[in-house]
Amino acid sequence: MLKRRSFTDPTSGLPILAIGCEGHDTAHHYMTAMTWLSDSRHLIVHTDIDRQTLTGNVARVDSETGDVQVLEEGLTWGRGVVSCDDVLYLFDKNELYAMDAWSGERRTIGLLESNCTFLGPLSITNNGKVLGVYWQENQRLISSEPALRETYWIIGTVDTESGEIREVIRPNFAEPYPVANHAMINPVDPDLLFYSHEGATEHIPDRLWTVDARTGVARNIFSQKKDEYGQHVEYVGHEIWAFDGSGLYFVKYPHSPDQPSGILFVDQHGKRHEFINGDYRYWHVGISPDGRYAVADTQEPGMSKIVLIDIETRRSKLLCELPCRGVHPGHPHPSFSPDSRKITFTFSDVSDVLWVGIMDLCNCNK
């Protein structure tokens, strides 16, 4: 059974509320997918997670009282997103479905062909009307033509009311890194989608892409620097849209040959980019809905720092420093509540059990 406990971070002295279960892993959503309901009080967590299969139970938790309601059992972590009207969207294989976060009522939104599989995380527009999705399509080869593939990665959208599934692009990246993933719909423009060229960052010189569903035009929006030998020297990833849709925040990883590394922003057209902050060895970044703050974690042996960054002043503040399991779902993946007042992250306790941590900005900014 989930429970609440409070403690003070020994490094920063700031209070943390933890939600979890003794002896069983609990985690929140990926940082690009809202985990809170619209009241910024209740949140969706994944608990009783099996470490081998990553399957567990999806539950709604009252962060103030600890009241719990299990909504779904036996689902793999990393598949959910909460809409502005408190609908939890999930997928299982080729089915995309919606669940009322209060009543638990479930309805199928759409089905892909049987040879297709939805992949996560999901994304959704601010008004809750369109989902950004991507999926894998497995083809049975009937020709020896080398141009024909067995697997395609497809970027698309889904209308949450009609269930219409719209294929927007098949990026068709070349081997040995053919995967396109991390598809995210622009929060205010349902015809503009981001997707990433996945692979070892040292070998991906064109990570950030957008596609306009109106025209089908795809664009690599961040031109990664190259050295005098033509090798790219900026290793980037873990992108997230600004809530106003103006552009994407992302991380330039610490092992990039070109320095400084840190959190960057690029506008949606790829015409302007800015360096936000490089005070720490950043890993993932979340953005507050009001656009005022970023929150990032760091990748360090056995632990992770959670850092708050004022986007206007570019100043950072260390919030906490906690044990971190280096594999999913144990990454912190820090993110904000809808009212931009609470920060959520996943951390490990001294027994390496995962909990969801919550910090209130009212306490952090004192």
C-alpha positions, 0 to 999 in steps of 0.5 A: 500500500502506498504511503506518504513520508516527509524528510529533509534533504541533508544537502540543501536542508529543504523539505521533501514529501515522498510517496511510495511503498516499502519494498516495492518500486514507485515512479512517476511519468516521464518528464515530458508527460504530465503526471498531475491532475488539474488540481495540482494535488492528485497525481498518477504514479506507477507502483508495485513495479517489477524490476525485470518486466517494469510492469506494475499498477497505475494509481491516483494518489492524493498528495495531501491525505495519501488516499489511493485509488488503483486505476489499472493493473499489470501495465508497463511503466512509461505509457501514460500522460494526463490531460488538462481535463483529468483524462489519463491516456495509456496504450497497450500494444496496438491499442490506445485508450483513455481512462477517467482519472476520477471514475476509472471509466475506460474507453478505447480511443484507437487501434493500429493494425495488428503488426504495429505497436505504440511506443512511449512516452505519449504527449498531448496538446494543452487543450487535451484534443490531440495526442502526439504518438509514435509507433513501430510497424513490423513488415513481412518482407516479400522481396529481396530488395535491400531498400525494403525494411522489416521495421519502420518507426512512424510519427503521428497524431491521434484526435482524442474525441474521434480517435482518428489516427494520422500518420505524419512521417516515416523518418527512414533514418539510415542504419545503424541508427534507424530509430525515430522516437520521443515524438512530442506534439507542439502544445499549442499547434497540433500540426507541428511535431518534434521527433528525435533521431535516436542512437548513441549521442556520440554518433548522432549529428542530427538529433532534433527534428520537427515535421509540419503535418500540413506540408509534410516538411521535416527539418533538423532544427538544431545544427550540432557543431563540428570540429575541423575534421567534420566530427560533430562535437555537441552531444544532445538529447532529452528534449521538451517543448516549452508549454507555449509551443515557442521552442524546445529545451534540451540538454547538451551532455557533459561528455560533449567535446565542445564546452560549455555543456548544459541546458539549451533552447531552440525556437520551433523554426530552428532559427535561434538557440540560447544557452540557459545554464551549465552549472551542473552535469545535467541529464534531463530537463523539465519546464514549468507550465508558466515558463518561468523555471526549468528543473533538471537532474544530473547523472553522477555515480549512484546519485543525482542532484535536482536543480531549479533554474530561473529561465529569465535570470539563468541562475540555478539553485540546488534543491536536493541530492539523492540516491539514483538508480541508473536504469529506468524507471529509476531516472529522476525525470523531474517535472512540474505540476500544472500550477507550476508550484510543485516539482516531482521526481523519482529517487531511490531510498537507502535500500534502492527502492524507488519513491516519488519525491515532491518539493513545493517551490514555496519552500524552495524559494525561501 
